[in-house]
Amino acid sequence: MQFSKRTIGIAAAIITVTIWTGFIVIARAMSHRTLTPFDIAFVRMIGAGIIMLPWGWWWVRNQAKVAIGADTKSARGWLGLSPYPWKLTATIGVPAALMYAVFVYSGFMFAPAAHGSVLLPGMLPLWTTLLAFVIIGTPISGKRWFGLGLIITGGLLVGGSSLLHAFDGGDIWKGDVLFLAASFSWSYYTVMTRKHGLAAIPATIAICVFAAFTFVPTYVVLALTGVIVSHLQEAPWSEILFQALVQGVGSVVISGITFVRMVETFGPIRSTMITAVVPSLSALAAVVFLGEPLYWNLLLGLALATVGIVFGVKSVTPGPVPANALPVK
């Protein structure tokens, strides 16, 4: 049985939203466990790398033939592991693997997970809309601006009272700024996958390979020299394996592939508008699974975000992949 491109895209969107929502709920539930945010990032990269590096080795030798003019050496990929040459691997790896990880996990050191649940997915549509307009010339209609306004308003309703504590003093505002930077980094990665016409699996392999040779060794050096605090040795194996499974396999491998597949189907702006429902869904999931209180603003925020997504998704049909996009088999 063969499914249409749209059906696959819708399934990818559902999987992505589900995993992102679960990631935020789990981050809230485990915020006071043994591992530090940078420990979790390290375990995340290792968990993903165990799967994606061997897959990349196989992909480069059997499937990935990225033709760039007559440059046959570039078609071999980077280090025989990434399907793409060094320049393209770094182009998507720096924002998606290095910058996102550093910003988001540094943010968790200053601000609570509830702030990240609002700012990380909630600001993606705005950043992506602006970047897509500048980089690939995607037009912005009045309906899309209206949808963006509803989405941002819904997000502020969900987490506005919590975000206001950033003005009470302390370092919470630093975490919020870092979350915004992480959201911007992911939006840039989203737009670049569209600009270069990257497919879901090789793009995810590339960022995992880049992370394995940049973030992982950097973490090891900083942890061994005491520059950053690490509780990896004190953590029980059950916690480490759980984080590797949820963060590495779930958030990086599975949702990484489904997210790019969603971008292939709906385009970068519409895809990030769909994921804008995550803050409200995660807040409602926290009510059900973590016993957090249910307030009227959660339901209203979810309603506004949903209406905004409808306006944003239906306002413009996705344009063709840019003519300079790299062909990917």
C-alpha positions as a printed Julia matrix, in Angstrom:
329×3 Matrix{Float64}:
  0.0    0.0     0.0
  1.32   3.4    -1.02
  0.35   6.57    0.8
  0.19  10.02   -0.75
  2.79  12.66    0.05
  0.2   14.65    1.98
 -0.86  11.63    4.07
  2.76  10.94    4.98
  3.25  14.61    5.82
  0.21  14.63    8.12
  1.44  11.48    9.87
  4.88  13.07   10.27
  3.27  16.18   11.78
  1.29  14.14   14.31
  4.38  12.17   15.34
  6.49  15.33   15.63
  3.95  17.19   17.77
  3.46  14.12   19.99
  7.18  13.66   20.61
  7.82  17.38   21.18
  4.93  17.51   23.66
  6.22  14.44   25.47
  9.73  15.92   25.56
  8.51  19.01   27.42
  6.41  17.02   29.9
  9.32  14.7    30.61
 11.67  17.68   31.0
  9.32  19.08   33.64
  9.0   15.75   35.42
 12.76  15.08   35.5
 14.03  18.62   36.09
 15.19  17.71   39.61
 16.8   14.36   38.88
 20.54  13.6    38.89
 21.69  14.64   35.42
 22.5   18.26   34.65
 21.16  19.86   31.44
 24.53  19.41   29.71
 24.68  15.78   30.87
 21.3   15.25   29.22
 22.54  16.9    26.03
 25.57  14.59   26.0
 23.42  11.49   26.56
 21.05  12.76   23.86
 23.88  12.98   21.31
 25.3    9.58   22.27
 21.9    7.9    22.06
 21.25   9.38   18.64
 24.78   8.72   17.42
 24.64   5.01   18.25
 21.87   4.7    15.67
 22.65   7.41   13.14
 26.43   7.06   12.71
 26.28   3.43   11.52
 23.27   4.36    9.43
 25.29   7.22    7.91
 28.18   4.86    7.12
 25.75   2.57    5.31
 23.94   5.47    3.61
 27.09   7.03    2.17
 28.18   3.72    0.68
 24.85   2.56   -0.67
 22.36   5.37   -1.26
 23.48   8.96   -0.72
 24.84  10.31   -4.0
 24.69  14.08   -3.71
 25.66  15.39   -7.13
 27.2   18.85   -7.08
 28.28  19.58  -10.64
 31.22  17.41  -11.58
 32.61  17.27   -8.03
 32.66  13.52   -7.49
 34.68  13.8    -4.26
 31.88  15.8    -2.63
 29.47  12.99   -3.41
 31.32  10.8    -0.89
 30.09  12.94    1.98
 31.97  14.1     5.05
 34.15  11.56    6.9
 32.31   8.77    5.11
 29.48   9.2     7.64
 27.5   12.29    6.64
 25.6   12.04    3.33
 26.62  15.63    2.56
 30.02  17.3     2.11
 31.6   19.23    4.97
 30.21  22.65    4.02
 26.59  21.54    3.82
 26.93  19.32    6.9
 28.22  22.31    8.87
 25.54  24.6     7.4
 22.78  22.54    9.01
 24.85  21.03   11.83
 25.92  24.31   13.44
 22.38  25.6    14.07
 20.58  22.27   14.59
 23.16  20.32   16.59
 25.66  22.71   18.13
 23.87  26.04   18.66
 20.49  24.54   19.53
 21.95  22.16   22.09
 24.17  24.8    23.73
 21.41  27.42   23.87
 18.54  25.21   25.0
 20.39  23.28   27.69
 22.09  26.43   28.96
 18.61  27.97   29.14
 17.4   25.18   31.42
 20.16  26.15   33.87
 18.52  29.56   34.42
 14.81  29.25   33.6
 12.25  26.54   34.4
 11.09  24.01   31.84
  7.71  25.78   31.65
  9.43  28.77   30.03
 11.09  26.54   27.47
  7.76  24.87   26.67
  6.36  28.26   25.62
  9.34  29.99   24.03
 10.97  27.1    22.13
  8.07  25.93   19.92
  5.97  29.06   20.4
  8.41  31.4    18.68
  9.3   29.05   15.83
  6.58  30.37   13.47
  7.73  33.98   13.83
 11.44  33.28   13.33
 10.75  30.87   10.47
  8.42  33.3     8.7
 11.0   36.08    8.82
 13.92  33.84    7.83
 11.97  32.19    4.99
 11.1   35.63    3.64
 14.74  36.79    3.75
 16.49  33.58    2.63
 14.12  31.9     0.15
 11.66  34.7    -0.58
  8.52  33.07    0.82
  5.71  35.66    0.72
  3.87  36.66    3.9
  0.15  37.19    3.46
 -2.16  39.17    5.71
 -3.87  35.95    6.84
 -0.52  34.49    7.79
  0.34  37.54    9.91
 -3.05  37.22   11.56
 -2.42  33.55   12.25
  0.99  34.38   13.71
 -0.59  36.93   16.0
 -3.11  34.39   17.29
 -0.4   31.78   17.84
  1.85  34.15   19.79
 -1.12  35.4    21.84
 -2.1   31.83   22.64
  1.42  31.04   23.74
  1.56  34.09   25.98
 -1.75  33.1    27.56
 -0.35  29.66   28.33
  2.93  30.83   29.82
  2.58  34.57   30.27
  2.22  34.55   34.04
  5.24  32.32   34.36
  7.29  34.42   31.95
  6.54  37.55   34.0
  8.69  36.12   36.8
 11.68  36.91   34.61
 11.22  40.52   35.7
 11.32  39.66   39.4
 15.11  39.67   39.42
 17.63  36.86   39.3
 18.79  35.01   36.21
 15.52  33.71   34.77
 15.65  36.28   31.97
 18.97  34.8    30.82
 17.3   31.43   30.33
 14.46  33.04   28.37
 16.94  34.79   26.06
 18.75  31.48   25.52
 15.45  29.75   24.71
 14.72  32.44   22.11
 18.19  31.93   20.63
 17.62  28.16   20.5
 14.28  28.68   18.76
 15.94  30.99   16.22
 18.67  28.39   15.57
 16.11  25.66   14.88
 14.17  27.97   12.57
 17.32  28.67   10.59
 17.93  24.93   10.25
 14.32  24.49    9.12
 14.64  27.09    6.37
 18.01  25.73    5.21
 16.6   22.22    4.76
 14.0   23.73    2.47
 16.48  25.93    0.61
 18.78  23.02   -0.19
 15.96  20.5    -0.74
 17.3   18.13    1.92
 15.55  14.84    2.56
 14.53  13.79    6.07
 16.83  10.86    6.78
 20.14  12.18    5.34
 19.57  15.58    6.98
 19.08  13.95   10.39
 22.13  11.77    9.84
 24.2   14.83    8.98
 23.35  16.77   12.14
 24.01  13.7    14.29
 27.42  13.2    12.68
 28.23  16.87   13.2
 27.19  16.68   16.85
 29.3   13.56   17.4
 32.45  15.37   16.28
 31.76  18.79   17.83
 29.48  18.82   20.86
 30.42  15.4    22.29
 34.22  15.95   22.5
 33.69  19.53   23.71
 31.47  18.29   26.55
 34.02  15.63   27.54
 36.85  18.17   27.72
 34.82  20.73   29.68
 33.49  18.09   32.1
 36.93  16.57   32.75
 38.51  19.98   33.34
 35.71  21.08   35.66
 34.56  23.98   33.49
 31.02  22.59   33.58
 29.47  20.52   36.37
 28.7   16.91   35.45
 26.73  14.38   37.5
 27.02  11.65   34.92
 29.01   9.37   37.22
 26.5    9.75   40.07
 23.42   9.12   37.92
 21.82   5.65   37.95
 22.0    3.71   34.72
 18.21   3.65   34.51
 18.12   7.44   34.27
 20.91   7.54   31.68
 19.3    4.88   29.5
 15.91   6.54   29.8
 17.29   9.89   28.65
 19.22   8.23   25.82
 16.03   6.56   24.64
 13.7    9.56   25.01
 16.12  12.35   24.07
 18.35  10.53   21.61
 16.11   8.04   19.84
 12.82   9.9    20.3
 13.63  13.6    20.07
 16.6   13.43   17.69
 16.18  10.35   15.5
 12.42   9.87   15.17
 11.14  13.45   15.47
 14.19  14.72   13.59
 13.22  12.62   10.59
  9.48  13.31   10.85
 10.03  17.06   11.27
 12.07  17.38    8.07
  9.53  15.14    6.32
  6.86  17.57    7.45
  8.88  20.48    6.05
  9.18  18.64    2.73
  5.38  18.38    2.59
  4.13  21.66    4.05
  7.11  24.0     3.8
  9.02  25.6     6.7
  6.47  28.22    7.78
  3.4   26.01    7.79
  5.35  23.25    9.57
  6.43  25.48   12.44
  2.9   26.85   12.7
  1.66  23.31   13.21
  4.21  22.71   15.99
  3.05  25.94   17.68
  0.28  23.9    19.3
  2.92  22.15   21.44
  2.99  24.7    24.34
 -0.74  24.33   24.97
 -0.75  20.56   24.52
  2.21  20.13   26.86
  0.52  22.32   29.48
 -2.63  20.21   29.25
 -0.57  17.01   29.37
  1.13  18.32   32.52
 -2.33  18.7    34.06
 -3.18  15.07   33.27
  0.14  13.35   33.97
  1.86  15.64   36.48
 -1.15  16.92   38.39
 -0.54  20.57   37.54
 -3.58  22.87   37.95
 -5.88  23.54   35.01
 -6.61  27.23   34.41
 -8.86  28.95   31.89
 -5.85  30.48   30.13
 -4.63  27.02   29.06
 -7.84  26.25   27.22
 -8.12  29.71   25.7
 -4.45  29.63   24.67
 -4.94  26.26   22.98
 -8.02  27.57   21.15
 -6.25  30.7    19.89
 -3.17  28.74   18.8
 -5.36  26.25   16.95
 -7.27  28.98   15.1
 -3.97  30.7    14.29
 -2.58  27.48   12.86
 -5.65  27.09   10.63
 -5.18  30.62    9.27
 -1.45  30.19    8.81
 -1.54  26.75    7.24
 -4.33  27.53    4.76
 -3.22  31.03    3.81
 -0.58  30.06    1.28
  0.08  26.87   -0.59
  3.68  25.65   -0.3
  5.85  26.89   -3.12
  8.24  24.8    -5.16
 11.63  23.86   -3.86
 14.13  26.57   -4.89
 15.85  26.03   -8.22
 19.27  25.94   -6.54
 18.24  23.13   -4.21
 20.62  20.18   -4.11
 19.17  17.0    -5.6
 19.0   14.24   -3.01
 18.31  10.63   -3.9
